[in-house]
Amino acid sequence: MKTLACTLVMLCAVTISYGQADIHKTDFKNFTYTPFCVGDKPQRVTVKDGEFSKETQMDGYVDRFSFYVMDVAYGDLNGDGKDDAVVIGSCNTGGTGNFSEGFVYTAKTGKPVLAARFAGGDRAYGGLRSTSVADGILSVDSNDVGEAGGACCPEYAITTKYKLNAGKLVAVGKPVRRELYRKERLTFTRGASSKTFTVRIDAQDLKRYTLGARAGQTMSVSINTDKASLRLLDDATVTESQNAFTAKLPKNGDYTFEVQNLAEAAIDVTVTVKIK
């Protein structure tokens, strides 16, 4: 009987210890971080519901700082059979820049411990997009502006893979670069000079379409809503009107236009394209 009681106590202790070590029990939306993006020296910031903000009255101006949690992903990185947590945070120091940073936490003695961190960047220039963990490998998706474009508008993303080795993230393989907005080629039915179609676009997302034309032709594109915007990405003489544009095309070749959802929710957009 005494042996049975001891066994039950040990089992309970193991169960309690395992529960305390479950990283999923940590609320990373209400947590204290030490980001490097604060300034010259890292400072501790405590987010509430995923956000932290602070204003300090300086001599002649107000110094503003904010930090928020972008994403939390889980998976076993250190091979102990238990999930670790990967958190992406982003901070703003009062200007237009938003600087991201990644944190890897493991559970030890019932508490989350910072095991590693990885750098991000400012929006299109290296800004972190998302992370995932599979088979002990951390995949980090970040922005890459490419050959052209501004910090606000990434055109490419890079996926880099890492292994957690002795508290350090070690790159595995070569980074993979991809276009964020692939172009869909449009074709007209035989004998037709126009095409109308409807597309669903997620909030703040966009779609791009390419079609061939000849020099001297005119391309007209219109949409049925003011919740989206239209833009021709190639050089041409463009005349804009409400929810539409007309472009005089200067050369033979492909032309690409963009439809962007300006709303905070997904919308269905009907697009009409004409070439004559």
N, C-alpha and C positions, 0 to 999 in steps of 0.2 A: 504493500500500500504506500509505504514511504517512497519507494522507487518510482511508482506511478506519479505521485505528487510532484516529485522533483522533475520528472520528465515533462509534465504539464507546465510547470513554471518555466522550464527552459524553452519550450515551444512558444509560450506567451511572450517571453523576452525576445526571441528571434522575430516573432510577428511584429512586435512593437518597434524593434530596431529597424526592420524593413520598412514599416510605415513611415517612420521618421525620416528615412533616407529617400523617400519617393520625391523626386524633383518636381513632379506634377502638383504636389501640395503647395508649392511656393507660388504666390501670386506676383508675377513679374510686372503686373500693371500697377501694383502698389508695393514698391521696392526701392531700395537705395542703390544708386550707381555712382561710379567715379569715372566719368567720361573725360577724355583728354581734350575734347573740343571746347571746354569751358574757357580756357585762356592759357597763360604761361604755365600755370600749375593746375593739376587735376583737382577738382573739388567734388565733394559728395553732394548728390542731388537726390531727393526722394520724390518719386512720382506718385501721384494720386490719380486713379483711373487712367493711368498711362501717360500723364502729363505733369510737367513742372514748369513754372514761369516765375521770373523775378525781375523787378524794376528797382534800380538804384539811382537816386538823385545825385548827379555829379555837378561839377562846376559848369553851369550853362547848358547842360543836356541831361537826358535820362538814359542811363545805361540799361539795356534790356537783354535778357537771356532766357531762352526756353529750351526744354528738352522733352522729347516724347518717345514712347516705345512704338516702333513701327511694326515689329513682327516677333513672334516667339515660335521656335520650332523645337522638336524633341527627337532624340535618337541616341543610341549607345555609341559613344565615340571612344571611350577608354577601355572597352572590352570587358567590363565588369558585370555585364548582363543586365544593367539598369540604365534607364534613359538619362541622358544629360540634356541640358537646355541651351539653346542658341538664341540670343536676343539681339535684335537690331534696334539701335537707338539713333536718333537724329537731333542735332541741336542747331539753334539759330542764335547768333550773337548780336542781333539788332539790325543786320543788313538783309540783303536778298539771299545770301548763301545759306544753305542747309547742309550741314556736315554730318555724315553718317559714320557709325562705328559699330563693330560687332563684339559681343561678349559670349564666352562659353562658360557655363556653370556646371559643376558636378556636385553631387550630394555626398557630404562627408559628415559623420557624427551628427546626422539629423539636420544639417544646415547646408544651403547652397554655397559653394566656394568657387570663386573665379579661377578657372583653370587656364584660360587663354583669352586673348582678344585679337581682333583683326581689324585693320584699317579700312575705311571707306573713302568717301570723297564728297565733293560738292555737286549734288544733282547729277547732271550728265557727265561730269568729270569724276568718274569713279564712285558715284553714289551707289550705296547698296540697295538692291531691289528685294531680294528674298534669299532664304537659305533652306536647305533640306538635309536630312541625314539618312543614309541607307548603307547597310553592310559596313558600318564603321567609318564611312567616308562622309565628310562634310562638303556639300556643294554650295558655293557662294555665287549668287547672281548679282552682277554689278553693271552699272551703266558705262558705256564708252562712247564718247561723242563722235568719234570717227574723224574723217577728213574735214568736215564742215559742221556748222551748227553751234548753238549757244548752250550755255550751262543749263538753261531752262528746258532744253528740248533734246533729250537723248535719241539717237538714231540706231544705236547698236547696243547690245548687251554682251557681257563676257561671263562665262561660267568657269570658275576655278575650283578645283577639288583639293581637299586637304585631309591629312590624317593627324590625329592628336598623338604626339610622341613626346613623352617626358615633359609635359606641360607646354609644348610648343606645337603650333600648327605647321606641318610640313607639306608643301605643295606636292600633289601627285599628278603626273602626266602634264600635258600641255593645256593651257586655257583654250576654251572654244568660244569663238566669236560668232554672233548671228545678228541679222537684221531684226529690229523690233517690229517693224511694220512692212510685211511682205506685200508686194504689189500683185494684185489679181488682174490678169489680162482679160479685157472685154473684147468680145467679137459680136458683130451684127449678123443676123440671119441673112442668107443670100438675097441680094437685091434691096436690102433695107439700109437706111442711112441714120437710123436712130435705135435706141434701146432704152427700155424702162424696166427697172428692177427695184425690189425692196430689200433692205439689209437691216439687221438688228445690230446696233452698236452699243457696247457697254458704256457706263458713265465715264466721261472724260477720256474715252478711247477714240480711236480713229481708224478709218479704212482707206487704203490707197488702190487706185485702179489705173491700169495702163492700156492704151490702145494706139494703133498705128494710124498715121495720117500723112498727107502730102503737103508740100509747100504751097501756100496760097489758100488752103482750105480754112474753113471756120469751124471751130469746136464750140458748141453751146452745152452747158451743163446746168441743171436746175435741181433743187430739192424741194420737198413739200412742207418744210418746217423751219421756223426760226430758232429752234433749239439746237441746230447744227450749223456748221460753217463750211464753206467751200473754198478750195485754194488750188490753183494750178502750180505745179512744182517746177515747170520748165519755162524758159524764156519765150515770151510771146507778147503781142500787144493785147492787153486784157481790158475789157469793159465790164465792170461789175454792176449788178442790180440786186434787188432784194431776193435773197436765196438763189442767186444764179450768177453766172458769168458767161461772157462770150469772148473767145480768143482767136485772133488772126494768126495762123501758124506760119512761121518763117521758113521751115525746112521739112524735108522728108524725114520720117522716123517715128519713134515712140514718144508719146506724151503722157504724163501722169498727173492725175488730180487727186485731191484728198478731201474726205468728208469726215469732219470731227464733231463728236457729240459734246456739246457745251453744257449739258444738263447733269444733274446729280444722280440720275437714274438711267437705266438702259432705255433706248428709244428705237422705234422702227422708222427708218428713213426711206422714202421713195425717191429714187434718182432717175433722171431722164438725161440721156446723152445724145447729142445730134452732131453729125459732121456733114458739111456740104461744101 
